[in-house]
Amino acid sequence: MGRLRNEGLQMLLVAVVTAIAGEFKITPFSGEVFRIGLGSSAFLLCLLLMRHLPYVYSGLLTGVTVLVFRMLEDLIISLGTASIADSVLSHLSSSIYYIVFGLAMSRIKDKWHDFHPFVMGICIAAIDLVSNEAELLARSLILHSPYLYSDRLALIAITAIVRSYFVVGIYSSVTVSQMRVLHSEQKKRLEQMLSTNSGLYGEVFYLRKSMDTIEQITAKSHNLYEEVNSAGLKSYSRSMLDITQQIHEVKKDSQRILAGLLKLFDRDIASQMKLAEVVDFAIRSNSSYSAMLGKRIEFRSDIRMDYMTDHYIPLLTMLNNLVSNAVEAIEGQGEITIRVYEHSAETVMTVSDTGEGIADQDRNMIYEPGFTTKFNQEGFAATGIGLSHVRDIVRDLGGDIHLQSGGASFPTTFVITLPTDTLKKGE
């Protein structure tokens, strides 16, 4: 019921707008009495933009509204002395135009999205011409005037074509603008989901690793229980059994958490992405991060090879963490460069920055679990997944990561090498 009321109000709005626009007329040729009203253009544009409306009823309501509007206009101009009957007869033919136009548009309503704009313009021009002819025929029958204007037929046809293509052009511009806005919103949502899934990938990867560790601890604990029990140490064996059961409960809780994360992580975002898109996303997301930290960092990329991959989530996870580490390592302003190129049968990705670099005494420890050089003012360590996690993800893909000194310009450069065949999709 609410939907029907809303459609009724929209149809009434279209009718009123058309009636008002019809009072604005253009005289394209000097010295001619031939005038073009803007009502038909307004009515066509409304129908194109409000495709959900019933066109037949919209045409009927618009025709009646135009008739009533012009009758009231006659009464106002004549100060109430105009004959209502004469006014109806004078403007009834104009109503016929909108009724026929709405009826004809309803016939192609479900098909015009398959039309090329050129074909669409021709169809609407033909409908406009037929509607004009119906108006002229109605006027000749009502007012007993000549119907066939042979000298004006070509002019009416040209007007219909120009008017139709003009409105179709406006409609196409509005549609393109709407599509751009929709594409921008979809792109923003995709970036948010990619960022979320990139973070989830690291969590899922290490939760699985932790579960493997828990499984090993459970097995060792149970073996120790059996050894202690065989030795006759009943009180100790009972304690060992309790510990084993508690570890098993932790494992089950971890499994439930993993199942919940996988429901989020396994959402279908995209089946594959190009390497250039992965790098671009890492740069854009960390540009926002650097701006939030109040740093002026110039990001550069050098993509010398590109292909589709379905391993874009782990690649995003690795690059995001390496680039965010580089952002945090730069004081004030600096430069970060991501390069992608092929060497032999491997895809090489490098992340370089102009930060303070890594001290020599820390180079052998940077991949140790829990190692960090980042502490806040309260002395608390950073909460990133760490280079040890990045290294494990790289190794899980069959690759390797190492730190390479790049001289004074790029004192810190991480180099990731991955098997190209592993990353490529469908090639």
N, C-alpha and C positions, 0 to 999 in steps of 0.2 A: 504494500500500500504506500509506504514511504517512497519507494523508488518511482512509482507511477506519479505521485505528487511532485517529486523532484523533476521528472521529465516534463510534466505539464508546465511547471514554472519556466523551465528552460525553453520550451517551445513558445511560450508567451513572450519571453525575452527576445527570442529570434524574430517573432512577428513584430514586436514594437520597434526593434532596431531597424528592421527592413522598412517599416512604414516611415520612420523618421528619415532614413537614408534616401528613400525614394523622393523626398522633397528637394534633395540636392541634385541638380541636373547640370550636365555639361553640353555646351553647344560646340561640337568639334569643327564645324565649318561656318565661317563668317557669312552672314546674310542668309543662312539656312534656318528654317523653323524646326528642323530635325534636332531633337535633343535626346541625350542619353541620361536616364535616371540611374542613380547609384544604388537604388533599392535591390535590383536583381543581382548586382555584384555582392552586396552585403548578404543577401539571402544565400547565394551560392557558397560564399566563404564560411558562413555559419554551418551550412550542411556538411561541408568538407571537414570542418573542425569538430563537429558534434555528430560523428557517424553513428552513435548509439541511439539517436533520436529516430522515431518512426517518421519517415519522410512524407508519407501520404498525409498523415494528420498534421504534420508541420506545414505542408503546403496549404491545406484547408484552413488552418488557423491563421496563417499569414495572409491568405487571400481575404478572409473575413475582416482581419484587423486593418489591412490596408484600406478596404472599402469603408469601414467605420471611421477610420482616421481622416480620410479625405471628405467624408460627409460632414464630420464635425468641423473640418477646416472651411468648407463652403458656408456652413452656418455662421461661423465666427466672422468670416470675411464679409458676408452679406448682412451681418448683425441680425441673424435669425429670419431673414426674409426669403431665403432660398427654399425652393421646393425640394422636399426630401425625396420624392419620387424621381424628379429630374436628376438629383445628385446621385441616386442609386444607379440610374440608367447610364449616367455619364461615366461612372467609375467601375461599374461591374466588370467590364472587359479586362481591366487591370487585375482584378482578382483572379480571373481565368488564367492569366499568365502564371501566377504563383502556384495555382492548383495543378495545372498541367506540368509545370516544371518539377514540383515535388513528386508527382506520380511517376514521371519519366526517370528522375534520379533514383527512385526506389528500385528501378529495374536493374540498374548497374551498381547498386550500393555494395553488394557483396563481391564484386568483381574488379573494382577499379584499382585495388592494391596490386593486382597482377598486371595492370596496364603501365606501359611506359608513359611518362608525363606528356609526350607529344600525342600519343594515341588518346590519352585521357582528355587532353584539350580539345581534340577533334570531336570526341563523343559529347562533351559538355557543350561545345559550340553548336552541334546538331540539335541537342535538346533545347538550347536557348532559341535557336531559329524556329523549331517546331512550336515552342511556347509563344513566341512572338506572333507566328502565323495564327495560332489559336486565338490570341488576343485580338488580332485584326479581324478574324472571321466573326468573333463574338461582337465586336464593335459594329461591323457592317450589318449584322442581323438585328442588333438592338437599336442602333441609330439610323438604320437604312442608308448607310453610306457605302461607297464603292469598297470592295474587299481587296481587289488585286491592284497593288501599287507596283507595276512593272519597273518603273524608273527608280523605285526605292528598294527593290528586293536585293539587289547587289549590295547596297549600302547597309541594309539590315544584316545581311550575311557577314559582311566584313566586321561590323560592330560586334556581332556575336562571337566571332573568332578572336578579335582583339580582347574583348571583355573576358572571355573564357581563359585565354592564356595568361592574361594579367592576374586573374584570381588564382589560377593553378600555380603560377609563379610564387605568389604570396604564400599559398598553402604549402608548397614545397620548401620554401625558406623556413617557415614555422616548424615543419616536420623535421628538417635537418637540424634546426636549433634544438628541438626536443630530444632528438637522437643523440646529439652531442652531450647534452646535460645527462641523459640516461647513461651514456657510455662513460662519462666522467664519474658518475656515482658508482657504476659497476666496477670501474677500475679502482676506485678508492676502497670499495668493499673487498675486492680481490686482494689488494695490498694488505688490508687488515687481516684477512684470513691467512695469507701467506706468512705474515709476520707471526701470527699465532701458531700456525703449524710448524714454522721453523723452530720456535721455542719449544713446542711440544715434542718435536722430533728428538731434541737433545734429552729431554726428560724421559721419554719412552725408551730411548737407546740405553740410558744408564739405569733405568728401573729394571729393564731386562737383564742387564749385566749384574745388578745387585741381586736379582732373583736367582741367577746362576750361582752366585757366591753363597746365597742363603741355602740353596740346595746342597752345595758341597759341605757347608757347615753342618747341616742337618744329618747328612750321611756320616760325617766324621764323628758327630756327637753320639749318633746311635751305635756306631762301632765301638766307641769308647765305653758306652753304657754296657754293651755286651761283654767287653773285656773286664770291666770292673765287677760286673755281676758274676762272671765266671770265677773271678778271684775270691768270691765269697764276701765281698764288701757290700752288703745289702743296703746299708744306709746311704753310702755314696752312690751306688747304682740307682737307687730311687731318685736321688737328686739329679743325677745325670739324665734320667728318663724325663723328669719334669722339665729340665732345660731343653731337651730335644723336642718335647711337645710344644713348649712356648715358641721355639724357633719355627716350628711347623705352622703355628698360628700366625706368626709374622709373615710367613710366606703366603698364606692364604689371603691375608689382608692386602699384601702387595699385589697379588693376582687380581683382586677386586679393583684396586686402584688402577692397575694397568688396563683392565678391561674398560673402565670408564674413560681413560685417556684415549684409548684406541677408537672409541666411538666418536670422539671429537676429531682425532687425528686422521681418521680414514675417510672423512668427508671428501667427496669428489670435487676438487677445485679445478684442476686442469690435468689432463692425462700426460702432458709434456710441456716443456718450455725450452726456449733457446738459451744457450749460454749467455748471449748478450743481454737477454731479458733478466736473467739471474743477477748478472753484474749490475745492471741498471737499478734493479730493486734494492740491492744491497747499498748502492750509493745513495739513492733517494731516502731510504729509511735512516741511514746514518747521517745524512745531511741535516735531517730534522733533529737527530740526537745531538749533533755538534752545535746547532743553533740553540738548543735548549741549554747546553752547557756554557753558552756565551762565547764560543770559539769561532774564529774565522778560518775555516779550513776549505781549501780548494780540492775538489775531488776530480780525478782524471781516470779515464779508462783507455786501454789499448787492446782492442779485440782483433786478433789476427786470424782467428778461426772461429767458426760458429756452426752449431748443429743442434738438433732437437734432442732432448734427454728427458727420461722419466725419473731421473735421480735429482731433480731440481730441489727437493726439500732438504736432503743432506748437504747439497752444495750451498744452499742458502744459509743453512745452519753454520757451516764452516766459515763462509765469507763474512756473514754478519758478525760473528764473534771476533774474527781477525780484524775486521775494519773497526768495530767498536773499541777493541783494545788499542788500535792505532789512534782513534779519536781521543781516548783517555790519556794516551801517552804524549800527545801534543799540548804544549803550553801556549795558550793565547791564539796563535795562528800557525798554519803550516800547510802541508800538502800530503795527500794520500793518493796513490796510484794503484790501480788494479790492471794487471796484464793477463791476457789469455793467448796462448800460442801452442803449437804442436811441435813436439820433438820426438822423432822416431815414431813409435806407436803410442805415445803418451800425450795426454792433454796437460799442459802446465799452466797453473794459475799462481800469480805472485801478488802479494799485498805489500806495498812499500810505504813508509811514512817518514816524515822529517822530524819525528819526535826525539826524545832524549836518548833513545836506544836502550839496549839491555846490557847491564854490566857484565863484564867477563866472568865474574865469579858466579853469576846466575845462569849462564848459558847452558850449563849441564843439568840444571835443575828445573828449567821452565816447563818440562813435560811431566814433572812429578805431580801426582794427584794432590790437590789442595794447595799447591804452590801459587803464590801471588805476590806481586810487589805493590799492589794498590791498597792503601789503607786510608780511611777517612780521618777527619780531625779527632774523632773519638777513639781511633785505633782499631776500628772494625775492618775486617778484610772485605774485598769486593765479593760480589755474589754471582759473578758470571760462571759459565760452565767450565772455563779454564782451558788451557792449551792441551792438557792431558786428554780431555774429552774430544777436542778437535782432532788430535792425533789418532785417537781410537776410531773415530768416525771415518777418517781418511783411510786407515788400515782396513776397516770393514769393507770399504769399496775396492780394496786391493791396491791402494796407493801408498804414498809416503809424503812426509812433511819435514822440512828442515829449515833452520835459520841461516840466512846468508847475509854477510855484511856487504853493504852496497856503497861504501865510501862516504864522503862528507854530505853528498846530496840526499842520499837515502840510507841512513845508518842502520835501519832495521828493515829487513826484507824476508818475509816468509814465503817459501816456495813449496807449492803442493803439486805433486805429480800423480796423475790418475790414468789407468788404462783407458784409452779412447774407446775401445770396443765395449767396455763395461758401461760407459756413459751414453753411448749412442743409442738412439731409439729408432727402430725400423730401417736401419741402414746396414 
